[in-house]
Amino acid sequence: MTSLGDLIAPRRLGRDFRWLMSSSWTSNVGDGIALAAAPLLIASMTSSPILVASGAMLQFLPWLLFGLYAGAIADRFDRRMLVMVANGVRAVIVLGLVVFLITGTANIWIVLTVSFLYGTAEVLADTTTSTLLPSMVKAADLGTGNARLQAGFLVANQLAGPPLGAFLFAIGSFWPFLLQVLCVSVAVLLISRIARQPVPARPAAGSGAEADAGRTHIRHDIMEGLRWTWHNKPVRTLIIIILTFNVTWAAPWGILVLYATEHLGMGPVGYGALTTASALGGLVATFCFGWLERHVSFATLMRVCLTLEVLMHLAFALTTAGWVALVIMFGFGAYAFVWGTIQSTVRQRLVPRELQGRVGSVNMVGVFGGMVLGQALGGVIAQIWGLTAPWWFACVGAAVTLVLVWRSIGHIAAAPPVVDAEPATEA
């Protein structure tokens, strides 16, 4: 009989994957706690909409500033050690906030500074963590591995963490952040159990000081990653699709709280229920992904997911009932999980191991760049044409994009995977 542990993390994925998954899930609990506690802390210190919005913006800004550098660093050094150091720095930063809160010396500027510093360390941690999976499991198991990691994100970050964070904040402002420090610290210990990761193979450096150091300049590494991405048509097209769909997706998402409370009349509790419905949909999809991967081609799944994205925007633009919005959001969570798992798997299969960090960072800069642009557009559109207008913009924009890339999706999914030495897994 198959044990529960084998169902969650099949033996064929190896011992190192189990440590990676455990570390990721534990860290996501801490991040989920902060997901609710950080906005509550900021709102308790200021009523300024600009300062409250700045707290959210600081989650994205480090990706735009340092994302490409983080990718280059991840391809230069021992990735396991980088994740440990970056998470260790995150724990120290939040511990500093805890000290300020306990001593009563915290203010809004300290909190915003902590948010920026934490986000910066998170860029390196997340970028490097995303490179570990392809070095641990075989290409055929990337889908399963990504699905397990995504499931942990949904359960820990989206479902379990936020309610716990809000509850602890009600007891005392420092408690959720103290627990976050504990979670991130445990994640460091778990990742340390992974076998030492070899430094990715790199081409010989040029002459002079660079050759003596055995390294090229980091800007050269970044440009190398950008050039490789641009000249690899399947990966380039996939990242452009992700960028464009994040613009259209983020346009209405930036004003979702106003749409839910004012247009649908759902109130604050109803707005929170929308997020929960999305996470529940994603959780259901985790149990279906294995069957889908075995029986439906990635090209078909990608087209179905993006088509559902168009229909979701249309449904939100038309509905005036809160219960309908909850159903739509449940469906969104389900297909978004499938899309996210597939696009990560396809990209990882197509990128050489020594470029995983740089190409992954290009992808993430596209993700967050699209979100920033989309939220800015959504705010302006809603201000001029009303709260449903961003949904119409998203529907039309996503539909046009889907028509343009429909054929390309087949080429992306059918592209041959890169030939790297298969990692040896240990049960």
C-alpha positions as CSV (number, residue, x, y, z in Angstrom):
1,M,0.0,0.0,0.0
2,T,1.3,3.5,-0.9
3,S,1.9,5.6,2.2
4,L,0.7,9.2,2.5
5,G,4.3,10.4,2.3
6,D,4.8,8.7,-1.0
7,L,1.5,10.2,-2.4
8,I,2.7,13.7,-1.4
9,A,6.3,13.2,-2.5
10,P,6.8,10.1,-4.6
11,R,10.0,8.2,-3.9
12,R,11.2,8.6,-7.5
13,L,11.6,12.3,-6.9
14,G,14.3,11.6,-4.3
15,R,15.2,12.6,-0.8
16,D,16.5,16.1,-1.8
17,F,13.2,17.0,-3.3
18,R,11.5,16.1,0.0
19,W,13.8,18.5,1.8
20,L,13.1,21.2,-0.8
21,M,9.4,20.7,-0.6
22,S,9.4,20.8,3.2
23,S,11.5,24.0,3.2
24,S,9.2,25.6,0.6
25,W,6.0,24.7,2.5
26,T,7.4,25.9,5.8
27,S,8.6,29.2,4.3
28,N,5.2,29.7,2.7
29,V,3.5,29.4,6.1
30,G,5.6,32.4,7.3
31,D,5.0,34.4,4.1
32,G,1.2,33.6,4.3
33,I,1.2,34.9,7.9
34,A,2.8,38.2,6.8
35,L,0.4,38.4,3.8
36,A,-2.3,39.3,6.3
37,A,-0.3,40.8,9.1
38,A,1.8,43.3,7.1
39,P,-1.1,45.2,5.6
40,L,-2.8,45.3,9.0
41,L,0.3,46.7,10.6
42,I,0.6,49.4,8.0
43,A,-3.0,50.3,8.2
44,S,-2.7,50.5,12.0
45,M,0.0,53.2,11.6
46,T,-1.4,55.4,8.8
47,S,-4.6,56.2,7.1
48,S,-2.8,57.5,4.0
49,P,-3.9,55.6,0.9
50,I,-0.5,56.4,-0.7
51,L,1.4,54.9,2.2
52,V,-0.9,51.9,2.4
53,A,-0.4,51.3,-1.4
54,S,3.3,51.8,-1.0
55,G,3.4,48.7,1.2
56,A,2.0,46.6,-1.6
57,M,4.2,48.2,-4.3
58,L,7.3,47.4,-2.3
59,Q,6.5,43.7,-2.8
60,F,7.1,44.2,-6.6
61,L,9.7,46.9,-6.8
62,P,12.7,44.7,-5.8
63,W,11.9,42.3,-8.6
64,L,12.1,45.1,-11.1
65,L,15.3,46.6,-9.6
66,F,17.2,43.4,-8.7
67,G,15.5,40.5,-10.5
68,L,18.1,40.2,-13.3
69,Y,21.0,40.5,-10.9
70,A,19.5,37.8,-8.7
71,G,19.3,35.4,-11.7
72,A,22.9,36.0,-12.6
73,I,24.0,35.4,-9.0
74,A,22.0,32.2,-8.8
75,D,24.0,30.9,-11.9
76,R,27.3,31.8,-10.3
77,F,27.4,30.2,-6.9
78,D,26.3,27.2,-4.9
79,R,22.5,27.6,-5.1
80,R,21.7,25.6,-2.0
81,M,24.0,28.0,0.0
82,L,22.5,31.0,-1.6
83,V,19.0,30.0,-0.6
84,M,20.1,29.5,3.0
85,V,21.9,32.8,3.1
86,A,19.0,34.7,1.6
87,N,16.4,33.1,3.9
88,G,18.7,33.8,6.8
89,V,18.8,37.4,5.9
90,R,15.0,37.5,5.7
91,A,14.8,36.1,9.2
92,V,17.2,38.7,10.6
93,I,15.3,41.5,8.9
94,V,11.9,40.4,10.3
95,L,13.5,39.8,13.7
96,G,14.6,43.5,13.7
97,L,11.0,44.5,13.0
98,V,9.9,42.4,16.0
99,V,12.4,44.2,18.2
100,F,11.0,47.6,17.1
101,L,7.4,46.4,17.7
102,I,8.2,45.0,21.2
103,T,10.0,48.2,22.3
104,G,7.3,50.4,20.9
105,T,9.7,52.3,18.6
106,A,8.3,51.1,15.2
107,N,6.8,53.6,12.8
108,I,5.5,53.5,9.3
109,W,8.9,54.4,7.7
110,I,10.6,51.6,9.6
111,V,7.9,49.1,8.4
112,L,8.2,50.3,4.8
113,T,11.9,50.0,4.9
114,V,11.7,46.5,6.3
115,S,9.2,45.6,3.5
116,F,11.7,46.8,0.9
117,L,14.7,45.0,2.5
118,Y,12.7,41.8,3.0
119,G,11.4,41.9,-0.6
120,T,15.0,42.3,-1.9
121,A,16.2,39.3,0.0
122,E,13.1,37.4,-1.2
123,V,14.0,38.1,-4.8
124,L,17.3,36.2,-4.4
125,A,15.7,33.4,-2.3
126,D,12.9,32.8,-4.7
127,T,15.0,33.1,-7.9
128,T,17.5,30.6,-6.6
129,T,15.0,28.2,-5.2
130,S,13.3,28.0,-8.6
131,T,16.6,26.7,-10.0
132,L,16.9,23.8,-7.6
133,L,14.1,21.6,-8.8
134,P,15.6,21.0,-12.3
135,S,18.8,19.8,-10.8
136,M,17.0,17.3,-8.5
137,V,14.5,15.5,-10.6
138,K,14.3,14.1,-14.1
139,A,12.7,16.2,-16.8
140,A,9.7,13.8,-17.0
141,D,9.1,14.5,-13.3
142,L,9.2,18.3,-13.4
143,G,5.5,18.6,-13.7
144,T,4.9,16.5,-10.6
145,G,7.6,18.4,-8.7
146,N,6.2,21.8,-9.7
147,A,2.6,20.7,-8.8
148,R,3.7,19.7,-5.3
149,L,5.5,23.0,-4.7
150,Q,2.5,24.9,-6.0
151,A,0.2,22.9,-3.7
152,G,2.3,23.9,-0.7
153,F,2.0,27.6,-1.8
154,L,-1.8,27.4,-2.0
155,V,-2.3,25.6,1.3
156,A,0.4,27.4,3.4
157,N,0.5,30.9,1.7
158,Q,-3.0,31.4,0.6
159,L,-5.2,29.3,3.0
160,A,-3.5,28.6,6.3
161,G,-1.1,31.5,6.7
162,P,-3.4,34.6,6.3
163,P,-6.1,33.7,8.9
164,L,-3.3,32.7,11.3
165,G,-1.5,36.0,10.7
166,A,-4.7,38.0,11.3
167,F,-5.5,36.1,14.5
168,L,-2.0,36.6,15.9
169,F,-2.0,40.3,15.0
170,A,-5.2,40.7,17.0
171,I,-3.3,39.3,20.0
172,G,-0.3,41.4,19.6
173,S,1.3,43.2,16.6
174,F,4.7,41.4,17.0
175,W,3.4,37.8,17.3
176,P,2.8,37.1,13.6
177,F,6.2,38.4,12.7
178,L,7.9,36.4,15.4
179,L,6.3,33.2,14.1
180,Q,7.3,34.2,10.6
181,V,11.0,34.4,11.8
182,L,10.6,30.9,13.2
183,C,9.1,29.5,10.0
184,V,11.9,31.0,7.8
185,S,14.6,29.8,10.2
186,V,13.2,26.3,10.1
187,A,13.1,26.5,6.3
188,V,16.9,27.3,6.4
189,L,17.5,24.2,8.4
190,L,15.5,22.0,6.1
191,I,17.2,23.3,2.9
192,S,20.6,22.6,4.6
193,R,19.7,18.9,4.5
194,I,19.9,18.9,0.7
195,A,23.0,17.5,-0.8
196,R,25.5,20.2,-1.8
197,Q,24.6,21.6,-5.2
198,P,27.5,21.8,-7.7
199,V,28.1,25.3,-9.1
200,P,26.6,25.4,-12.6
201,A,29.2,24.8,-15.4
202,R,30.2,28.0,-17.1
203,P,32.1,28.8,-20.3
204,A,35.7,29.9,-19.9
205,A,36.1,33.5,-19.1
206,G,38.0,35.9,-21.3
207,S,41.5,37.2,-20.9
208,G,43.0,39.4,-18.2
209,A,41.6,39.9,-14.7
210,E,38.3,38.1,-15.6
211,A,40.2,35.0,-16.7
212,D,42.3,35.1,-13.5
213,A,39.1,35.3,-11.5
214,G,37.4,32.6,-13.6
215,R,34.4,34.9,-13.8
216,T,32.9,37.3,-16.3
217,H,31.4,40.6,-15.1
218,I,27.9,40.1,-13.7
219,R,26.4,42.5,-16.4
220,H,27.9,40.2,-19.0
221,D,26.1,37.3,-17.4
222,I,22.9,39.2,-17.4
223,M,23.3,40.1,-21.1
224,E,24.1,36.5,-21.9
225,G,20.8,35.4,-20.2
226,L,18.9,38.1,-22.1
227,R,20.5,37.1,-25.4
228,W,19.8,33.4,-24.9
229,T,16.2,34.1,-24.0
230,W,15.7,36.4,-27.1
231,H,17.2,33.9,-29.5
232,N,15.3,30.9,-28.1
233,K,11.9,31.4,-29.8
234,P,9.8,29.0,-27.6
235,V,11.0,30.5,-24.3
236,R,10.9,34.1,-25.7
237,T,7.3,33.6,-26.8
238,L,6.3,32.0,-23.5
239,I,7.7,34.9,-21.5
240,I,5.9,37.4,-23.8
241,I,2.6,35.6,-23.3
242,I,3.1,35.6,-19.5
243,L,4.0,39.4,-19.6
244,T,0.9,40.3,-21.7
245,F,-1.5,38.2,-19.8
246,N,-0.2,39.6,-16.5
247,V,-0.9,43.1,-17.8
248,T,-4.5,42.2,-18.6
249,W,-5.0,40.1,-15.4
250,A,-3.6,42.8,-13.1
251,A,-5.7,45.6,-14.6
252,P,-8.9,44.5,-12.8
253,W,-7.1,42.8,-9.9
254,G,-5.7,46.1,-8.7
255,I,-9.3,47.4,-8.0
256,L,-10.7,44.0,-7.0
257,V,-11.4,45.2,-3.5
258,L,-13.5,48.1,-4.8
259,Y,-15.2,45.9,-7.4
260,A,-16.2,43.3,-4.7
261,T,-17.3,45.8,-2.0
262,E,-18.9,48.5,-4.1
263,H,-20.1,46.9,-7.4
264,L,-21.0,43.5,-6.0
265,G,-21.9,44.7,-2.5
266,M,-20.0,41.7,-0.9
267,G,-18.4,43.7,1.9
268,P,-14.9,43.0,3.4
269,V,-15.8,39.4,4.4
270,G,-17.0,38.7,0.8
271,Y,-13.8,40.2,-0.6
272,G,-11.8,37.9,1.6
273,A,-13.9,35.0,0.5
274,L,-12.9,35.6,-3.1
275,T,-9.3,35.0,-2.3
276,T,-10.2,31.9,-0.4
277,A,-12.3,30.6,-3.3
278,S,-9.4,31.0,-5.6
279,A,-7.1,29.1,-3.3
280,L,-9.6,26.3,-2.9
281,G,-10.0,26.0,-6.7
282,G,-6.2,25.7,-7.0
283,L,-6.1,23.1,-4.2
284,V,-8.7,21.0,-6.1
285,A,-6.6,21.3,-9.2
286,T,-3.6,19.8,-7.4
287,F,-5.4,16.4,-7.2
288,C,-6.3,16.5,-10.9
289,F,-3.0,17.6,-12.3
290,G,-1.4,14.2,-12.5
291,W,-4.3,12.8,-14.5
292,L,-4.3,15.8,-16.8
293,E,-0.6,15.6,-17.4
294,R,-0.9,11.9,-18.4
295,H,-4.0,12.3,-20.6
296,V,-4.0,15.8,-22.1
297,S,-1.2,17.4,-24.1
298,F,0.5,20.5,-22.6
299,A,-0.5,22.5,-25.8
300,T,-4.2,21.7,-25.3
301,L,-4.0,22.5,-21.5
302,M,-2.3,25.8,-22.2
303,R,-4.8,26.9,-24.8
304,V,-7.7,25.8,-22.5
305,C,-6.3,27.8,-19.5
306,L,-5.8,31.0,-21.5
307,T,-9.3,30.6,-23.1
308,L,-10.8,30.3,-19.6
309,E,-8.9,33.4,-18.6
310,V,-10.7,35.4,-21.4
311,L,-14.1,33.9,-20.3
312,M,-13.4,34.7,-16.6
313,H,-12.8,38.4,-17.4
314,L,-16.0,38.4,-19.5
315,A,-18.0,36.8,-16.7
316,F,-16.7,39.3,-14.1
317,A,-17.6,42.2,-16.4
318,L,-21.2,40.9,-16.7
319,T,-22.1,39.6,-13.3
320,T,-23.7,41.6,-10.5
321,A,-24.1,38.7,-8.0
322,G,-21.5,37.9,-5.3
323,W,-22.2,34.1,-5.4
324,V,-21.5,34.0,-9.1
325,A,-18.2,35.9,-8.5
326,L,-17.2,33.2,-6.0
327,V,-17.9,30.4,-8.5
328,I,-15.8,32.3,-11.1
329,M,-13.0,32.8,-8.7
330,F,-13.0,29.1,-7.7
331,G,-12.6,28.2,-11.4
332,F,-9.9,30.8,-11.8
333,G,-7.9,29.2,-9.0
334,A,-8.2,25.8,-10.6
335,Y,-7.0,26.7,-14.1
336,A,-4.4,29.2,-12.8
337,F,-2.8,26.4,-10.9
338,V,-2.7,24.2,-14.0
339,W,-1.3,27.1,-16.1
340,G,1.3,28.1,-13.6
341,T,2.6,24.5,-13.1
342,I,2.7,23.9,-16.9
343,Q,4.5,27.1,-17.9
344,S,7.1,26.6,-15.2
345,T,7.6,23.0,-16.3
346,V,7.9,23.9,-20.0
347,R,10.4,26.7,-19.3
348,Q,12.6,24.5,-17.0
349,R,12.7,21.7,-19.6
350,L,13.8,24.1,-22.3
351,V,16.5,26.0,-20.4
352,P,20.1,24.7,-19.8
353,R,20.9,24.1,-16.1
354,E,23.6,26.8,-16.1
355,L,21.1,29.4,-17.3
356,Q,18.1,28.5,-15.1
357,G,18.6,31.4,-12.8
358,R,19.0,34.1,-15.5
359,V,16.2,33.0,-17.7
360,G,14.0,32.4,-14.7
361,S,14.7,36.0,-13.5
362,V,13.8,37.4,-16.9
363,N,10.5,35.5,-16.6
364,M,9.8,36.9,-13.1
365,V,10.7,40.5,-14.2
366,G,8.1,40.0,-16.9
367,V,5.6,38.8,-14.4
368,F,6.0,41.6,-12.0
369,G,6.5,44.2,-14.7
370,G,3.2,43.2,-16.2
371,M,1.5,43.4,-12.9
372,V,2.8,46.9,-12.1
373,L,1.8,48.1,-15.6
374,G,-1.6,46.4,-15.4
375,Q,-2.5,47.8,-12.0
376,A,-1.6,51.3,-13.1
377,L,-3.8,50.9,-16.2
378,G,-6.6,49.4,-14.3
379,G,-6.7,52.2,-11.8
380,V,-6.9,54.8,-14.6
381,I,-9.5,52.9,-16.6
382,A,-11.7,52.4,-13.5
383,Q,-11.4,56.0,-12.5
384,I,-12.6,57.2,-16.0
385,W,-15.1,54.5,-17.1
386,G,-16.2,52.7,-13.9
387,L,-15.4,49.5,-11.9
388,T,-16.3,47.0,-14.6
389,A,-14.3,48.7,-17.3
390,P,-11.0,47.0,-16.3
391,W,-12.6,43.6,-16.8
392,W,-13.7,44.6,-20.3
393,F,-10.2,45.8,-21.1
394,A,-8.8,42.5,-19.7
395,C,-11.2,40.4,-21.7
396,V,-10.5,42.2,-25.0
397,G,-6.8,42.3,-24.4
398,A,-6.5,38.7,-23.4
399,A,-8.7,37.6,-26.3
400,V,-6.6,39.4,-28.9
401,T,-3.4,38.1,-27.4
402,L,-4.7,34.5,-27.4
403,V,-5.6,34.7,-31.1
404,L,-2.1,36.0,-31.9
405,V,-0.3,33.3,-30.0
406,W,-2.7,30.3,-30.6
407,R,-0.4,28.6,-33.1
408,S,2.8,29.5,-31.2
409,I,1.5,27.6,-28.1
410,G,1.8,24.4,-30.0
411,H,5.4,25.1,-31.0
412,I,6.2,26.0,-27.4
413,A,4.8,22.8,-26.0
414,A,6.4,20.7,-28.7
415,A,9.9,22.2,-28.4
416,P,12.5,19.5,-27.6
417,P,13.8,19.7,-24.0
418,V,17.4,20.7,-23.4
419,V,19.8,17.8,-23.1
420,D,21.3,18.0,-19.6
421,A,22.7,15.1,-17.6
422,E,19.8,13.7,-15.7
423,P,20.1,14.1,-11.9
424,A,20.6,11.0,-9.8
425,T,17.7,10.7,-7.3
426,E,18.0,9.0,-4.0
427,A,15.0,7.6,-2.3
